[in-house]
Amino acid sequence: MKKEIDNLGRIVIPKFIREDMQLSKDPFLSIEYDSDQKQIVLKKAVHTCAVCGTRDGLLQCENLYLCKKCLQSFDKA
């Protein structure tokens, strides 16, 4: 499948792919670039705590994710 890149460098991900990846519920993608192969790989983002890196018990604060433990440590400070 070919997609055109607009003048701002954007592409449209086809609806059937967005639905299959459930991107409407979680709109973040991880972008990886393989310079050897000249490939861009898009993956559904795996959210982690911005402080400790855990994937457990995350709460979203704007575009940032924090686990409950780290969030509680901020409350104590």
Phi and psi in radians as a Rosetta constraint file:
Dihedral C 1 N 2 CA 2 C 2 CIRCULARHARMONIC -1.845 0.35
Dihedral N 2 CA 2 C 2 N 3 CIRCULARHARMONIC 2.431 0.35
Dihedral C 2 N 3 CA 3 C 3 CIRCULARHARMONIC -2.278 0.35
Dihedral N 3 CA 3 C 3 N 4 CIRCULARHARMONIC 2.474 0.35
Dihedral C 3 N 4 CA 4 C 4 CIRCULARHARMONIC -1.405 0.35
Dihedral N 4 CA 4 C 4 N 5 CIRCULARHARMONIC 2.450 0.35
Dihedral C 4 N 5 CA 5 C 5 CIRCULARHARMONIC -1.657 0.35
Dihedral N 5 CA 5 C 5 N 6 CIRCULARHARMONIC 2.200 0.35
Dihedral C 5 N 6 CA 6 C 6 CIRCULARHARMONIC -1.387 0.35
Dihedral N 6 CA 6 C 6 N 7 CIRCULARHARMONIC -3.133 0.35
Dihedral C 6 N 7 CA 7 C 7 CIRCULARHARMONIC -1.204 0.35
Dihedral N 7 CA 7 C 7 N 8 CIRCULARHARMONIC -0.177 0.35
Dihedral C 7 N 8 CA 8 C 8 CIRCULARHARMONIC -1.782 0.35
Dihedral N 8 CA 8 C 8 N 9 CIRCULARHARMONIC 0.102 0.35
Dihedral C 8 N 9 CA 9 C 9 CIRCULARHARMONIC 1.476 0.35
Dihedral N 9 CA 9 C 9 N 10 CIRCULARHARMONIC 0.283 0.35
Dihedral C 9 N 10 CA 10 C 10 CIRCULARHARMONIC -1.674 0.35
Dihedral N 10 CA 10 C 10 N 11 CIRCULARHARMONIC 2.669 0.35
Dihedral C 10 N 11 CA 11 C 11 CIRCULARHARMONIC -2.275 0.35
Dihedral N 11 CA 11 C 11 N 12 CIRCULARHARMONIC 2.754 0.35
Dihedral C 11 N 12 CA 12 C 12 CIRCULARHARMONIC -1.732 0.35
Dihedral N 12 CA 12 C 12 N 13 CIRCULARHARMONIC 2.207 0.35
Dihedral C 12 N 13 CA 13 C 13 CIRCULARHARMONIC -1.466 0.35
Dihedral N 13 CA 13 C 13 N 14 CIRCULARHARMONIC 2.167 0.35
Dihedral C 13 N 14 CA 14 C 14 CIRCULARHARMONIC -0.974 0.35
Dihedral N 14 CA 14 C 14 N 15 CIRCULARHARMONIC 2.573 0.35
Dihedral C 14 N 15 CA 15 C 15 CIRCULARHARMONIC -0.972 0.35
Dihedral N 15 CA 15 C 15 N 16 CIRCULARHARMONIC -0.739 0.35
Dihedral C 15 N 16 CA 16 C 16 CIRCULARHARMONIC -1.128 0.35
Dihedral N 16 CA 16 C 16 N 17 CIRCULARHARMONIC -0.535 0.35
Dihedral C 16 N 17 CA 17 C 17 CIRCULARHARMONIC -1.294 0.35
Dihedral N 17 CA 17 C 17 N 18 CIRCULARHARMONIC -0.777 0.35
Dihedral C 17 N 18 CA 18 C 18 CIRCULARHARMONIC -1.032 0.35
Dihedral N 18 CA 18 C 18 N 19 CIRCULARHARMONIC -0.714 0.35
Dihedral C 18 N 19 CA 19 C 19 CIRCULARHARMONIC -1.181 0.35
Dihedral N 19 CA 19 C 19 N 20 CIRCULARHARMONIC -0.775 0.35
Dihedral C 19 N 20 CA 20 C 20 CIRCULARHARMONIC -1.091 0.35
Dihedral N 20 CA 20 C 20 N 21 CIRCULARHARMONIC -0.641 0.35
Dihedral C 20 N 21 CA 21 C 21 CIRCULARHARMONIC -1.531 0.35
Dihedral N 21 CA 21 C 21 N 22 CIRCULARHARMONIC -0.020 0.35
Dihedral C 21 N 22 CA 22 C 22 CIRCULARHARMONIC 0.937 0.35
Dihedral N 22 CA 22 C 22 N 23 CIRCULARHARMONIC 0.795 0.35
Dihedral C 22 N 23 CA 23 C 23 CIRCULARHARMONIC -1.291 0.35
Dihedral N 23 CA 23 C 23 N 24 CIRCULARHARMONIC -0.313 0.35
Dihedral C 23 N 24 CA 24 C 24 CIRCULARHARMONIC -1.217 0.35
Dihedral N 24 CA 24 C 24 N 25 CIRCULARHARMONIC -0.490 0.35
Dihedral C 24 N 25 CA 25 C 25 CIRCULARHARMONIC -1.430 0.35
Dihedral N 25 CA 25 C 25 N 26 CIRCULARHARMONIC -0.507 0.35
Dihedral C 25 N 26 CA 26 C 26 CIRCULARHARMONIC -2.494 0.35
Dihedral N 26 CA 26 C 26 N 27 CIRCULARHARMONIC 1.630 0.35
Dihedral C 26 N 27 CA 27 C 27 CIRCULARHARMONIC -1.413 0.35
Dihedral N 27 CA 27 C 27 N 28 CIRCULARHARMONIC 0.253 0.35
Dihedral C 27 N 28 CA 28 C 28 CIRCULARHARMONIC -1.715 0.35
Dihedral N 28 CA 28 C 28 N 29 CIRCULARHARMONIC 2.409 0.35
Dihedral C 28 N 29 CA 29 C 29 CIRCULARHARMONIC -2.124 0.35
Dihedral N 29 CA 29 C 29 N 30 CIRCULARHARMONIC 2.618 0.35
Dihedral C 29 N 30 CA 30 C 30 CIRCULARHARMONIC -1.709 0.35
Dihedral N 30 CA 30 C 30 N 31 CIRCULARHARMONIC 2.291 0.35
Dihedral C 30 N 31 CA 31 C 31 CIRCULARHARMONIC -1.937 0.35
Dihedral N 31 CA 31 C 31 N 32 CIRCULARHARMONIC 2.124 0.35
Dihedral C 31 N 32 CA 32 C 32 CIRCULARHARMONIC -2.074 0.35
Dihedral N 32 CA 32 C 32 N 33 CIRCULARHARMONIC 2.510 0.35
Dihedral C 32 N 33 CA 33 C 33 CIRCULARHARMONIC -2.138 0.35
Dihedral N 33 CA 33 C 33 N 34 CIRCULARHARMONIC 2.201 0.35
Dihedral C 33 N 34 CA 34 C 34 CIRCULARHARMONIC -1.802 0.35
Dihedral N 34 CA 34 C 34 N 35 CIRCULARHARMONIC 1.777 0.35
Dihedral C 34 N 35 CA 35 C 35 CIRCULARHARMONIC -1.219 0.35
Dihedral N 35 CA 35 C 35 N 36 CIRCULARHARMONIC -0.489 0.35
Dihedral C 35 N 36 CA 36 C 36 CIRCULARHARMONIC -1.186 0.35
Dihedral N 36 CA 36 C 36 N 37 CIRCULARHARMONIC -0.777 0.35
Dihedral C 36 N 37 CA 37 C 37 CIRCULARHARMONIC -1.578 0.35
Dihedral N 37 CA 37 C 37 N 38 CIRCULARHARMONIC -0.128 0.35
Dihedral C 37 N 38 CA 38 C 38 CIRCULARHARMONIC 0.967 0.35
Dihedral N 38 CA 38 C 38 N 39 CIRCULARHARMONIC 0.866 0.35
Dihedral C 38 N 39 CA 39 C 39 CIRCULARHARMONIC -2.171 0.35
Dihedral N 39 CA 39 C 39 N 40 CIRCULARHARMONIC 2.495 0.35
Dihedral C 39 N 40 CA 40 C 40 CIRCULARHARMONIC -1.876 0.35
Dihedral N 40 CA 40 C 40 N 41 CIRCULARHARMONIC 2.246 0.35
Dihedral C 40 N 41 CA 41 C 41 CIRCULARHARMONIC -2.049 0.35
Dihedral N 41 CA 41 C 41 N 42 CIRCULARHARMONIC 2.177 0.35
Dihedral C 41 N 42 CA 42 C 42 CIRCULARHARMONIC -1.796 0.35
Dihedral N 42 CA 42 C 42 N 43 CIRCULARHARMONIC 2.286 0.35
Dihedral C 42 N 43 CA 43 C 43 CIRCULARHARMONIC -2.328 0.35
Dihedral N 43 CA 43 C 43 N 44 CIRCULARHARMONIC 2.654 0.35
Dihedral C 43 N 44 CA 44 C 44 CIRCULARHARMONIC -1.112 0.35
Dihedral N 44 CA 44 C 44 N 45 CIRCULARHARMONIC 2.272 0.35
Dihedral C 44 N 45 CA 45 C 45 CIRCULARHARMONIC -1.154 0.35
Dihedral N 45 CA 45 C 45 N 46 CIRCULARHARMONIC 2.481 0.35
Dihedral C 45 N 46 CA 46 C 46 CIRCULARHARMONIC -1.813 0.35
Dihedral N 46 CA 46 C 46 N 47 CIRCULARHARMONIC 2.000 0.35
Dihedral C 46 N 47 CA 47 C 47 CIRCULARHARMONIC -1.383 0.35
Dihedral N 47 CA 47 C 47 N 48 CIRCULARHARMONIC 2.460 0.35
Dihedral C 47 N 48 CA 48 C 48 CIRCULARHARMONIC -2.392 0.35
Dihedral N 48 CA 48 C 48 N 49 CIRCULARHARMONIC 2.782 0.35
Dihedral C 48 N 49 CA 49 C 49 CIRCULARHARMONIC -1.098 0.35
Dihedral N 49 CA 49 C 49 N 50 CIRCULARHARMONIC 2.307 0.35
Dihedral C 49 N 50 CA 50 C 50 CIRCULARHARMONIC -1.186 0.35
Dihedral N 50 CA 50 C 50 N 51 CIRCULARHARMONIC -0.308 0.35
Dihedral C 50 N 51 CA 51 C 51 CIRCULARHARMONIC -1.690 0.35
Dihedral N 51 CA 51 C 51 N 52 CIRCULARHARMONIC -0.956 0.35
Dihedral C 51 N 52 CA 52 C 52 CIRCULARHARMONIC -1.883 0.35
Dihedral N 52 CA 52 C 52 N 53 CIRCULARHARMONIC -0.251 0.35
Dihedral C 52 N 53 CA 53 C 53 CIRCULARHARMONIC 1.550 0.35
Dihedral N 53 CA 53 C 53 N 54 CIRCULARHARMONIC -0.001 0.35
Dihedral C 53 N 54 CA 54 C 54 CIRCULARHARMONIC -1.212 0.35
Dihedral N 54 CA 54 C 54 N 55 CIRCULARHARMONIC 2.771 0.35
Dihedral C 54 N 55 CA 55 C 55 CIRCULARHARMONIC -1.816 0.35
Dihedral N 55 CA 55 C 55 N 56 CIRCULARHARMONIC -0.031 0.35
Dihedral C 55 N 56 CA 56 C 56 CIRCULARHARMONIC -1.636 0.35
Dihedral N 56 CA 56 C 56 N 57 CIRCULARHARMONIC 2.423 0.35
Dihedral C 56 N 57 CA 57 C 57 CIRCULARHARMONIC 1.034 0.35
Dihedral N 57 CA 57 C 57 N 58 CIRCULARHARMONIC 0.786 0.35
Dihedral C 57 N 58 CA 58 C 58 CIRCULARHARMONIC -1.446 0.35
Dihedral N 58 CA 58 C 58 N 59 CIRCULARHARMONIC 2.499 0.35
Dihedral C 58 N 59 CA 59 C 59 CIRCULARHARMONIC -2.141 0.35
Dihedral N 59 CA 59 C 59 N 60 CIRCULARHARMONIC 2.384 0.35
Dihedral C 59 N 60 CA 60 C 60 CIRCULARHARMONIC -1.597 0.35
Dihedral N 60 CA 60 C 60 N 61 CIRCULARHARMONIC 2.255 0.35
Dihedral C 60 N 61 CA 61 C 61 CIRCULARHARMONIC -2.162 0.35
Dihedral N 61 CA 61 C 61 N 62 CIRCULARHARMONIC 1.757 0.35
Dihedral C 61 N 62 CA 62 C 62 CIRCULARHARMONIC 1.032 0.35
Dihedral N 62 CA 62 C 62 N 63 CIRCULARHARMONIC -2.152 0.35
Dihedral C 62 N 63 CA 63 C 63 CIRCULARHARMONIC -1.722 0.35
Dihedral N 63 CA 63 C 63 N 64 CIRCULARHARMONIC 0.330 0.35
Dihedral C 63 N 64 CA 64 C 64 CIRCULARHARMONIC -2.061 0.35
Dihedral N 64 CA 64 C 64 N 65 CIRCULARHARMONIC 2.527 0.35
Dihedral C 64 N 65 CA 65 C 65 CIRCULARHARMONIC -2.028 0.35
Dihedral N 65 CA 65 C 65 N 66 CIRCULARHARMONIC 2.336 0.35
Dihedral C 65 N 66 CA 66 C 66 CIRCULARHARMONIC -2.293 0.35
Dihedral N 66 CA 66 C 66 N 67 CIRCULARHARMONIC 2.472 0.35
Dihedral C 66 N 67 CA 67 C 67 CIRCULARHARMONIC -1.401 0.35
Dihedral N 67 CA 67 C 67 N 68 CIRCULARHARMONIC 2.843 0.35
Dihedral C 67 N 68 CA 68 C 68 CIRCULARHARMONIC -1.066 0.35
Dihedral N 68 CA 68 C 68 N 69 CIRCULARHARMONIC -0.666 0.35
Dihedral C 68 N 69 CA 69 C 69 CIRCULARHARMONIC -1.096 0.35
Dihedral N 69 CA 69 C 69 N 70 CIRCULARHARMONIC -0.824 0.35
Dihedral C 69 N 70 CA 70 C 70 CIRCULARHARMONIC -1.184 0.35
Dihedral N 70 CA 70 C 70 N 71 CIRCULARHARMONIC -0.659 0.35
Dihedral C 70 N 71 CA 71 C 71 CIRCULARHARMONIC -1.101 0.35
Dihedral N 71 CA 71 C 71 N 72 CIRCULARHARMONIC -0.699 0.35
Dihedral C 71 N 72 CA 72 C 72 CIRCULARHARMONIC -1.148 0.35
Dihedral N 72 CA 72 C 72 N 73 CIRCULARHARMONIC -0.596 0.35
Dihedral C 72 N 73 CA 73 C 73 CIRCULARHARMONIC -1.164 0.35
Dihedral N 73 CA 73 C 73 N 74 CIRCULARHARMONIC -0.521 0.35
Dihedral C 73 N 74 CA 74 C 74 CIRCULARHARMONIC -1.251 0.35
Dihedral N 74 CA 74 C 74 N 75 CIRCULARHARMONIC -0.617 0.35
Dihedral C 74 N 75 CA 75 C 75 CIRCULARHARMONIC -1.112 0.35
Dihedral N 75 CA 75 C 75 N 76 CIRCULARHARMONIC -0.575 0.35
Dihedral C 75 N 76 CA 76 C 76 CIRCULARHARMONIC -1.364 0.35
Dihedral N 76 CA 76 C 76 N 77 CIRCULARHARMONIC -0.382 0.35
